[in-house]
Amino acid sequence: MIFSIGLLYILFIFNHIRLAGAAFAINATLPYRSAVASAQRDNSITVFGGLGNTGRCLNEMFALTQTETGYDFSTISRLRNAPFTVYSKAVYDKQNDALIVIGGTLPALEQVMAPLNVFWYDFTTDNWTNLTSLSDAIAIWPENRIYFDLVHDTTTRSIYLSGGSLNRTIAFKDMWKIQIHGRANVTFEQLPGFPSPRYSHTMTLLQYVCSVISPPPKKIESANSYKHIYHHTAVFLPPPKKQRTGQIVSIGGIDMSAGPYSDTLRSLQTVDIFDTRTNAWSQVAAVYTSEIIPENRANHNAVLDPERGRIVVFGGDNGPYSNQPEFLNSIGYLDYRNWTWSRPKFSGPRLSGRPPSRRSYATAHILDGKHLTVAFGMSLNMWYNDVNVYSLEDDKWITAFETQAAPTSTETVVTMSKLRMVGIIVGAFGISLIIVAVFVVIKYPRMARKIMQALADLVYVPRHGEPRWTEILRLVCLASLLLIFLSLMAFILHQVLVSPIVVQRYRTPDHEARVPDVRFCFDGFRSHYNNLTTDSLKPQVACETDGARSCNAHIYMLNTSVFAPVFRSVTTHVRCFLFRPPEDFGLCKDGSQYSRSRLVFTLFGDPSQALESRIYVSIYPRQKDPNAFIYGFENNATAANRTLLTEDEISRWKINEQYKIRPENTFSFSPLSFGTLSYTLSTYESLEDTGWNYVGIFQRLKRDPVVHSSFSQDPSDPSYLTTHRDLGYINLIPADYAVIRDTEIKVYTLLNALGFVGGVFSIIFSFDVFLFGARPRSPWGVVQRWSFGPFRRSILTALKTKFNVSSAMNEIPFTDSVYAHRRRSLPTSMPPQDLLAPASDEQQQQQQQQQRVERIEERVRILEEIMTAYHLDNEVFVNLSAAVARQQKKQSTASLDAGVSEKSIFSRKRRRKHQPPPSIEETSISSSTVGANSIEDCSNSSTLDFKQ
């Protein structure tokens, strides 16, 4: 019983638990980005441009805003005149509410010498201004570059830019000051440059410090003493008691002091400092104070943490041009008060929390002074769209803010394994039982004693005639078997929790197969097809059945201005069509109904571009087609016909479409050929992550329509156009005519475990019987035995009433002794022989004998009724009684004639003697006397003699 209650309690907890992952709470799916230009605007990170996971250079702007519970993602601008930049940097000018994007380039223009890109975005007017066009009118204008870094002094509205490169052979060591004068108005001033060309570094501005910097930096008198460095970082330093320092700290990067192709990671032990007050460079030697030394790195992030007097460094790699790239996700601290490097107290394999993936070109900012926000980035050919948060107070990666509201009773957030969680639940349940037991013992001692006595009587049951050691040995064996049983139960529970999931397919044959949605996208054809006078040159799709019935009415051209998927290149034009038939549209197995067993899609376009172009075919289940939602095909659809996709799934699909991530059901068709597309529609029933699904019955399932497809095509044939005026055709054929349902099922459930538990319990019980013999089992269960209050009284009253036991009857079989009534009437010190002394009067002795017979009859009656009610099935006795009755009937029929003559003779004899027949009472008394004499004889045969 206790075990069952414990299982129910565990199931209840599991049913209200959500296992939390490492992803931070965010209201939408982020796009994949790296090498973006980002700047902090209030409590938001404004992100612009960068690279997507297809290598495309982008010009979108969005904001990542920190809230009390997570982050909100929102799009700011998608203007067509926005520049396409990558590897650029950005600062936010609060006075003008503007974003200034500097540097960066398109991948195709990476090696072109040009003026530095400067773009001004006004948040108020939502307008971009290209300040690079003013470079011809301004005498001093630096060269454009990538892999550089800059800092923004908000007090003087000055931007300091240093280093960078144009390609692997050209790196910069110059230093520039960009002064913001007003709206879209900047000027440049060249300052003393880096000691040597450097790129992929970071720069950090220390505006104020709270203690004297020690040791003092060593001033560099000559620029020749510096080496060529790039891919570094710089930080603007803040002086004691809010004194202004205006120091810029440069960390890491790639050094090119030995010339082109001499890429060398700069050591973190050497820190370069630029003083904006004196316009002079200096160096300090940073020492390591932790056992684990921060790694040298480039393309990393360096963020100022002024509250703790340190610069926080995250991520990075070993250089953008390395043929064996290595990426980092570690954290390092540079204390600018004493120039020492350290690692978090839980660093290395003991790092607290779950760190993000290794990456470079990420975005990192401290928005609230307590948490480092790290987003986006890449590693070789992997792009990231996650948000990771590092607690600067606790030195650990977190998945929720401490200010986040506590989970409600219906949803508990846990970040532990299920086994550990179950152990905690079971332990809590056991502790609860102990607390309840202690409370009962203290508050209700009498009840506690009764319960303990009942438990003792239930466990310790020695049998008469056996020594005590047999019962003790039995209890020891039962305890050992119980431990084995509990171990097996723990193993079974573990199997249930980690049970593998299998998929069972249920197939019901049908004469008709439903038709999915099919999308056709023409990529690489004429972008000016609207100006063509010949319709045959325009990309088009025609549909017909195998019976030549047209289904063109179900083909719709998609508006790519709303959303345009990307296939081969962003520069090619895409024109898409969607075949979306009605819900009741199907293909028949024999083709008799409407002559419709397959569909033929004929593709048209400009034959002159056929060999350079592709047609992409995608297939979707009707209720899982994101095109219907995006292009507005289900605005008037019924509820049953609407898409089952969530907004997050649609957003993720759009991102995958733009970045060419199509895992299945999308095929490339080469024109001037023909192909066959077969499909199978099914319903996939997946198990929901709820505790009830561990039971094994009435499982909670999530049902999603699924399509499985395969495509085959013949090679392109240039002679195809000699016999066809189209570019090719595709046959759509169902692979199976059936209603298919794929259902996830757990291999091990609690229902399966009950059978295993029952088998183990039977083995243990049989082993106990084999060693110590069988013991009588009570016919009562928990309800009868452990009832209380009115329930207990009603059971006792029913026993007394149903078995006709009067209050005068104080002798119960197997409870009271046969001689209990004599012991109660005579002194207990009298020996048993004296108890059986005969009465002085013969009449009194007969009455005593009659009372004894009546008591024995009553005891036998009660015994029979109880045995029949609880222990025995009286079917055999009923049949035996029927057999005796039939035998008696036969005997009475055979002696019917003889009985008549005997009756007449008997009547004459009775009249002659003038004696009446004996009464029933006399007959019973005679029988009683005979019975008494029989009992007397039995007593004489034993040790009791009534005649003495």
Secondary structure as GFF3:
##gff-version 3
##sequence-region A 1 948
A	DSSP	alpha_helix	2	15	.	.	.	ID=ss1
A	DSSP	beta_strand	17	19	.	.	.	ID=ss2
A	DSSP	beta_strand	37	41	.	.	.	ID=ss3
A	DSSP	beta_strand	44	48	.	.	.	ID=ss4
A	DSSP	beta_strand	61	66	.	.	.	ID=ss5
A	DSSP	beta_strand	71	77	.	.	.	ID=ss6
A	DSSP	beta_strand	89	93	.	.	.	ID=ss7
A	DSSP	beta_strand	98	102	.	.	.	ID=ss8
A	DSSP	three_ten_helix	107	109	.	.	.	ID=ss9
A	DSSP	beta_strand	118	122	.	.	.	ID=ss10
A	DSSP	beta_strand	127	130	.	.	.	ID=ss11
A	DSSP	three_ten_helix	131	134	.	.	.	ID=ss12
A	DSSP	beta_strand	149	153	.	.	.	ID=ss13
A	DSSP	beta_strand	158	162	.	.	.	ID=ss14
A	DSSP	beta_strand	175	182	.	.	.	ID=ss15
A	DSSP	beta_strand	185	191	.	.	.	ID=ss16
A	DSSP	beta_strand	198	209	.	.	.	ID=ss17
A	DSSP	beta_strand	218	219	.	.	.	ID=ss18
A	DSSP	three_ten_helix	223	225	.	.	.	ID=ss19
A	DSSP	beta_strand	231	237	.	.	.	ID=ss20
A	DSSP	beta_strand	243	251	.	.	.	ID=ss21
A	DSSP	beta_strand	254	255	.	.	.	ID=ss22
A	DSSP	beta_strand	264	265	.	.	.	ID=ss23
A	DSSP	beta_strand	270	275	.	.	.	ID=ss24
A	DSSP	beta_strand	280	285	.	.	.	ID=ss25
A	DSSP	beta_strand	287	288	.	.	.	ID=ss26
A	DSSP	beta_strand	301	305	.	.	.	ID=ss27
A	DSSP	three_ten_helix	306	308	.	.	.	ID=ss28
A	DSSP	beta_strand	310	317	.	.	.	ID=ss29
A	DSSP	beta_strand	327	335	.	.	.	ID=ss30
A	DSSP	beta_strand	340	342	.	.	.	ID=ss31
A	DSSP	three_ten_helix	348	350	.	.	.	ID=ss32
A	DSSP	beta_strand	363	366	.	.	.	ID=ss33
A	DSSP	beta_strand	371	375	.	.	.	ID=ss34
A	DSSP	beta_strand	378	379	.	.	.	ID=ss35
A	DSSP	beta_strand	382	383	.	.	.	ID=ss36
A	DSSP	beta_strand	387	391	.	.	.	ID=ss37
A	DSSP	beta_strand	396	398	.	.	.	ID=ss38
A	DSSP	beta_strand	412	414	.	.	.	ID=ss39
A	DSSP	alpha_helix	418	443	.	.	.	ID=ss40
A	DSSP	alpha_helix	445	459	.	.	.	ID=ss41
A	DSSP	alpha_helix	468	497	.	.	.	ID=ss42
A	DSSP	beta_strand	501	509	.	.	.	ID=ss43
A	DSSP	beta_strand	512	514	.	.	.	ID=ss44
A	DSSP	beta_strand	517	523	.	.	.	ID=ss45
A	DSSP	three_ten_helix	529	531	.	.	.	ID=ss46
A	DSSP	three_ten_helix	535	537	.	.	.	ID=ss47
A	DSSP	beta_strand	540	545	.	.	.	ID=ss48
A	DSSP	three_ten_helix	552	554	.	.	.	ID=ss49
A	DSSP	beta_strand	555	557	.	.	.	ID=ss50
A	DSSP	beta_strand	574	579	.	.	.	ID=ss51
A	DSSP	beta_strand	586	588	.	.	.	ID=ss52
A	DSSP	three_ten_helix	593	595	.	.	.	ID=ss53
A	DSSP	beta_strand	599	604	.	.	.	ID=ss54
A	DSSP	three_ten_helix	607	609	.	.	.	ID=ss55
A	DSSP	beta_strand	614	620	.	.	.	ID=ss56
A	DSSP	three_ten_helix	622	624	.	.	.	ID=ss57
A	DSSP	alpha_helix	626	630	.	.	.	ID=ss58
A	DSSP	three_ten_helix	639	641	.	.	.	ID=ss59
A	DSSP	alpha_helix	647	658	.	.	.	ID=ss60
A	DSSP	beta_strand	666	669	.	.	.	ID=ss61
A	DSSP	beta_strand	673	687	.	.	.	ID=ss62
A	DSSP	three_ten_helix	691	694	.	.	.	ID=ss63
A	DSSP	beta_strand	701	713	.	.	.	ID=ss64
A	DSSP	three_ten_helix	718	722	.	.	.	ID=ss65
A	DSSP	beta_strand	728	734	.	.	.	ID=ss66
A	DSSP	beta_strand	738	746	.	.	.	ID=ss67
A	DSSP	alpha_helix	750	772	.	.	.	ID=ss68
A	DSSP	alpha_helix	782	785	.	.	.	ID=ss69
A	DSSP	alpha_helix	790	802	.	.	.	ID=ss70
A	DSSP	alpha_helix	820	825	.	.	.	ID=ss71
A	DSSP	alpha_helix	832	835	.	.	.	ID=ss72
A	DSSP	alpha_helix	842	866	.	.	.	ID=ss73
A	DSSP	pi_helix	867	871	.	.	.	ID=ss74
A	DSSP	alpha_helix	875	894	.	.	.	ID=ss75
A	DSSP	alpha_helix	896	913	.	.	.	ID=ss76
A	DSSP	alpha_helix	920	941	.	.	.	ID=ss77
###
